[in-house]
Amino acid sequence: MSYLPCELHCHTVHSDGDFTPVSLQQAAAEDHLSLIALTDHNTYSGFDEIDENIIPVLRGIEWTTYFGHMLVLGVQEFVDWRDAVPDNIDEKMKAVHAAGGIVGIAHPYQMGSPVCTGGRWEFRVRDFRNVDYMEVWHEDFSPDNTENDRALQLYTRLLDEGHHIAAVYGKDWHRPITNGRHYGCTYLHFDNGLATPQGAVKAIRLGKTVASTGAKFIFRVHRFGKTYGLGSTIPHGNVTFSFFTDLHSREKNAGKEILEYKTIRIVTNGGRTVLETRCDTRHERLKIERGHWYRAELWGNVNGAKKILAVTSPVYCE
């Protein structure tokens, strides 16, 4: 399966990071990432320094406001962020789409004022169909990072409301990491196995994404001879889930914390677990219900504390 590890939230000296654009690319290549998105705060100036021979870079920006941070990727023309306020954010999102881009909610439950003014999502979105993706996990996977639990709960609630939103991880990468904690990546599907900025935007639009500590973890659904991947809409009824799990795909990049993978869960509306099986399981049968969504979660321990270690975007049942 052509799912490749990417990092979609990065900063350089052009905003508040320590990396130069080239040193960021070099760090990403050393981390065995296939693609990064450069998302400096309110500026595109770093793109003039990108070296296309090191690693592909998706053009992005982090709209940094008093009301939340919004990630914008792949726009073909400038969309002004300076007048974005809580009550016009839907119109701003539509303008991003009109410019060929996609919209993501960054760290919705990051601590806000006075520590990080504007860091928490407070925009009043009227129609979440305007949102393409959301950081369900942000920064490290340590048990004390409780903002990630709340973000995943919000994501589940939006799925319950019928929205099709891709789940991603955001390292919010500003500088080399030396604390020994686990940081993840987002696996994106690329049609030909080659990571490109255009392919990354397409994968997010289609919901072909996995947020992970590092393990490559994907599923497909089989029904009456047809196969459906992440983001697909499928008929209800009896199906077979096929899991592809490579627990060691990014082991060389792991932190110093003790990481253990234990089980796979299939989760549906309301965050309800409808199936749990060993992490080395390849196939499971399940009856899926009309109007429900289904995602897979990989569970285990970080330093003995039970945690979700990977979560896929869902499939949707007609």
FENBEL-V154238 format. One record per residue. N is the residue number from 1. RES is the residue in one letter. SS is DSSP state (helix for helix, strand for strand, loop for the rest). PSI is psi in degrees with one decimal (NA if undefined). D_LAST is the distance of its C-alpha to the last C-alpha in Angstrom with 1 decimal. Layout:
n:res:ss:psi:d_last
N:RES:SS:PSI:D_LAST
N:RES:SS:PSI:D_LAST
This chain:
n:res:ss:psi:d_last
1:M:loop:135.8:25.1
2:S:loop:58.4:26.2
3:Y:strand:124.4:25.4
4:L:strand:146.9:28.6
5:P:strand:130.8:30.0
6:C:strand:160.2:30.4
7:E:strand:121.6:31.8
8:L:strand:10.5:30.4
9:H:strand:96.9:32.9
10:C:strand:150.4:36.6
11:H:loop:155.6:39.8
12:T:loop:-174.1:43.3
13:V:loop:-11.2:46.8
14:H:loop:-11.9:45.5
15:S:loop:-105.7:44.1
16:D:loop:22.2:44.6
17:G:loop:169.5:44.3
18:D:loop:-17.6:47.0
19:F:loop:145.7:45.8
20:T:loop:163.4:46.9
21:P:helix:-41.2:44.1
22:V:helix:-42.1:45.7
23:S:helix:-30.4:46.2
24:L:helix:-46.1:42.5
25:Q:helix:-42.9:41.6
26:Q:helix:-41.3:44.1
27:A:helix:-38.9:42.8
28:A:helix:-40.9:39.2
29:A:helix:-40.7:40.6
30:E:helix:-26.6:42.5
31:D:loop:6.3:39.5
32:H:loop:33.1:37.8
33:L:loop:152.8:35.1
34:S:loop:-22.1:33.8
35:L:strand:149.1:33.3
36:I:strand:157.7:33.9
37:A:strand:127.0:33.2
38:L:strand:117.3:36.3
39:T:loop:56.5:35.5
40:D:loop:156.4:38.9
41:H:strand:112.6:39.3
42:N:loop:28.6:39.6
43:T:loop:148.0:41.1
44:Y:loop:7.0:40.5
45:S:helix:-24.9:44.1
46:G:helix:-18.6:43.5
47:F:helix:-18.4:42.0
48:D:helix:-15.8:45.4
49:E:helix:3.2:46.4
50:I:loop:138.0:43.5
51:D:loop:105.3:44.6
52:E:loop:-9.0:42.0
53:N:loop:-9.7:43.7
54:I:loop:-58.7:42.8
55:I:loop:143.7:39.0
56:P:strand:141.5:36.4
57:V:strand:124.8:35.9
58:L:strand:130.6:33.1
59:R:strand:122.4:34.6
60:G:strand:177.6:33.5
61:I:strand:148.2:35.0
62:E:strand:106.6:34.5
63:W:strand:115.3:35.0
64:T:strand:106.5:37.3
65:T:strand:177.2:37.8
66:Y:loop:-4.8:39.0
67:F:loop:4.9:35.5
68:G:strand:165.8:33.5
69:H:strand:128.6:33.1
70:M:strand:127.8:30.5
71:L:strand:132.8:30.0
72:V:strand:121.6:29.9
73:L:strand:140.9:29.5
74:G:loop:15.6:30.1
75:V:loop:146.7:31.5
76:Q:loop:-7.2:33.7
77:E:loop:160.7:35.9
78:F:loop:132.9:37.1
79:V:loop:123.1:35.2
80:D:loop:124.1:37.6
81:W:loop:-12.8:36.7
82:R:loop:-24.2:39.9
83:D:loop:19.8:38.9
84:A:loop:124.7:35.5
85:V:loop:168.0:35.6
86:P:helix:-36.3:33.1
87:D:helix:-3.6:32.5
88:N:helix:14.0:32.1
89:I:helix:-30.3:29.8
90:D:helix:-41.8:26.8
91:E:helix:-37.0:29.2
92:K:helix:-40.6:30.4
93:M:helix:-40.8:27.0
94:K:helix:-35.8:26.4
95:A:helix:-37.6:29.8
96:V:helix:-45.1:28.9
97:H:helix:-39.7:25.9
98:A:helix:-26.2:28.2
99:A:loop:10.7:30.6
100:G:loop:8.3:28.1
101:G:loop:-178.8:27.5
102:I:strand:158.6:25.0
103:V:strand:134.8:25.3
104:G:strand:143.4:25.3
105:I:strand:121.3:26.3
106:A:loop:139.9:29.3
107:H:loop:71.1:30.3
108:P:loop:-23.8:29.1
109:Y:loop:23.4:31.4
110:Q:loop:147.9:34.4
111:M:loop:130.0:37.6
112:G:loop:-138.3:38.7
113:S:loop:144.9:42.1
114:P:loop:0.9:44.8
115:V:loop:-47.9:43.8
116:C:loop:83.8:41.3
117:T:loop:125.4:41.3
118:G:loop:-4.1:38.0
119:G:loop:-24.0:36.3
120:R:loop:141.0:33.9
121:W:loop:115.6:30.9
122:E:loop:7.4:32.0
123:F:loop:143.9:30.5
124:R:loop:84.5:28.8
125:V:loop:125.7:25.5
126:R:loop:-33.2:24.2
127:D:loop:104.0:21.0
128:F:helix:-0.5:19.5
129:R:helix:-15.5:17.5
130:N:helix:-9.2:21.0
131:V:loop:126.0:21.0
132:D:loop:-36.3:20.1
133:Y:strand:164.9:21.1
134:M:strand:140.6:23.0
135:E:strand:100.3:25.7
136:V:strand:-22.5:24.5
137:W:strand:145.5:27.8
138:H:strand:134.6:31.1
139:E:loop:-133.1:34.5
140:D:strand:167.6:35.4
141:F:loop:17.6:33.7
142:S:loop:149.7:36.6
143:P:loop:-24.0:36.0
144:D:loop:1.4:37.7
145:N:loop:75.0:35.3
146:T:loop:-15.0:33.4
147:E:helix:-27.5:31.9
148:N:helix:-36.7:29.3
149:D:helix:-42.9:28.2
150:R:helix:-37.4:27.7
151:A:helix:-41.2:25.9
152:L:helix:-34.9:23.3
153:Q:helix:-41.7:23.0
154:L:helix:-43.7:22.5
155:Y:helix:-44.5:19.8
156:T:helix:-42.4:17.9
157:R:helix:-39.1:18.4
158:L:helix:-37.7:17.0
159:L:helix:-42.0:13.8
160:D:helix:-31.5:13.7
161:E:loop:-2.5:14.3
162:G:loop:8.8:11.2
163:H:loop:144.1:13.3
164:H:loop:99.6:12.8
165:I:loop:134.5:16.3
166:A:strand:142.2:18.0
167:A:strand:130.3:20.3
168:V:strand:165.6:23.8
169:Y:strand:147.1:27.3
170:G:strand:113.7:30.3
171:K:loop:-26.3:33.8
172:D:loop:57.0:35.4
173:W:strand:113.5:38.1
174:H:loop:-26.7:41.5
175:R:loop:167.8:44.0
176:P:loop:142.2:44.7
177:I:loop:126.6:43.4
178:T:loop:7.8:46.1
179:N:loop:-1.4:45.1
180:G:loop:3.9:43.8
181:R:loop:164.0:40.4
182:H:loop:127.6:37.0
183:Y:strand:150.4:35.2
184:G:loop:-152.3:31.9
185:C:strand:171.1:30.1
186:T:strand:125.4:26.8
187:Y:strand:127.0:25.6
188:L:strand:145.2:24.2
189:H:strand:129.0:23.0
190:F:loop:128.2:25.4
191:D:loop:-42.1:24.9
192:N:loop:12.1:28.5
193:G:loop:7.8:29.4
194:L:loop:121.2:31.6
195:A:loop:124.7:31.0
196:T:loop:154.3:31.4
197:P:helix:-42.1:30.9
198:Q:helix:-39.9:28.6
199:G:helix:-34.6:26.5
200:A:helix:-45.0:26.2
201:V:helix:-42.5:25.0
202:K:helix:-44.6:22.4
203:A:helix:-41.9:21.2
204:I:helix:-43.0:20.8
205:R:helix:-38.3:19.0
206:L:helix:-4.0:16.4
207:G:loop:27.9:16.2
208:K:loop:71.2:18.1
209:T:strand:152.3:20.4
210:V:strand:126.7:22.0
211:A:strand:129.4:24.5
212:S:strand:152.2:27.2
213:T:loop:-20.3:30.8
214:G:loop:-35.1:31.4
215:A:loop:138.2:29.8
216:K:strand:122.1:27.4
217:F:strand:110.0:24.2
218:I:strand:154.4:21.1
219:F:strand:158.1:18.4
220:R:strand:158.2:16.3
221:V:strand:133.0:13.8
222:H:strand:132.8:14.9
223:R:strand:119.1:13.4
224:F:loop:46.7:15.5
225:G:loop:-2.6:17.7
226:K:strand:147.7:15.2
227:T:strand:134.9:15.3
228:Y:strand:133.2:12.9
229:G:loop:-178.2:14.7
230:L:loop:141.4:14.5
231:G:loop:-8.2:12.5
232:S:loop:156.0:10.1
233:T:strand:127.8:6.3
234:I:strand:157.0:5.9
235:P:loop:154.2:5.3
236:H:loop:164.8:6.3
237:G:strand:-163.4:10.1
238:N:strand:129.7:13.2
239:V:strand:169.5:13.5
240:T:strand:127.4:16.4
241:F:strand:128.9:16.8
242:S:strand:127.3:19.7
243:F:strand:137.6:21.7
244:F:strand:116.0:24.3
245:T:strand:114.8:26.8
246:D:strand:97.6:30.1
247:L:loop:-15.3:31.8
248:H:loop:11.6:34.9
249:S:loop:-29.5:33.6
250:R:loop:30.1:35.2
251:E:helix:-32.7:37.5
252:K:helix:-18.1:40.5
253:N:helix:9.5:39.3
254:A:loop:158.3:38.8
255:G:loop:-169.6:40.7
256:K:loop:-10.1:43.4
257:E:loop:152.2:41.3
258:I:loop:119.0:40.5
259:L:strand:127.9:36.9
260:E:strand:128.5:35.5
261:Y:strand:134.7:32.0
262:K:strand:-60.6:31.1
263:T:strand:162.1:27.5
264:I:strand:135.7:23.9
265:R:strand:141.6:21.3
266:I:strand:124.7:17.5
267:V:strand:142.1:16.7
268:T:strand:-161.0:13.7
269:N:helix:139.3:13.7
270:G:helix:6.9:17.3
271:G:helix:19.5:18.6
272:R:strand:130.0:18.5
273:T:strand:122.6:19.5
274:V:strand:-8.5:17.9
275:L:strand:137.9:19.9
276:E:strand:133.9:23.2
277:T:strand:171.3:25.3
278:R:strand:153.7:28.2
279:C:loop:-12.0:28.0
280:D:loop:9.6:29.1
281:T:loop:140.5:26.4
282:R:loop:-36.6:24.9
283:H:strand:141.9:22.2
284:E:strand:144.8:20.4
285:R:strand:147.2:18.2
286:L:strand:146.6:15.5
287:K:strand:119.7:13.1
288:I:strand:145.7:9.8
289:E:loop:146.5:8.3
290:R:loop:135.5:5.4
291:G:loop:8.0:5.4
292:H:loop:159.5:7.6
293:W:strand:157.3:9.1
294:Y:strand:124.0:11.7
295:R:strand:162.7:14.9
296:A:strand:142.9:18.2
297:E:strand:138.4:21.6
298:L:strand:120.5:25.0
299:W:strand:151.7:27.6
300:G:strand:-151.2:31.3
301:N:strand:144.8:34.5
302:V:strand:112.4:36.5
303:N:loop:39.4:40.1
304:G:loop:-9.8:39.1
305:A:strand:132.0:36.6
306:K:strand:129.2:33.1
307:K:strand:154.1:30.6
308:I:strand:130.3:27.2
309:L:strand:-9.2:28.3
310:A:strand:145.1:25.2
311:V:strand:132.6:21.7
312:T:strand:158.7:18.9
313:S:loop:156.2:16.3
314:P:loop:171.2:12.9
315:V:strand:158.9:9.9
316:Y:strand:134.3:6.5
317:C:strand:132.0:3.8
318:E:loop:NA:0.0
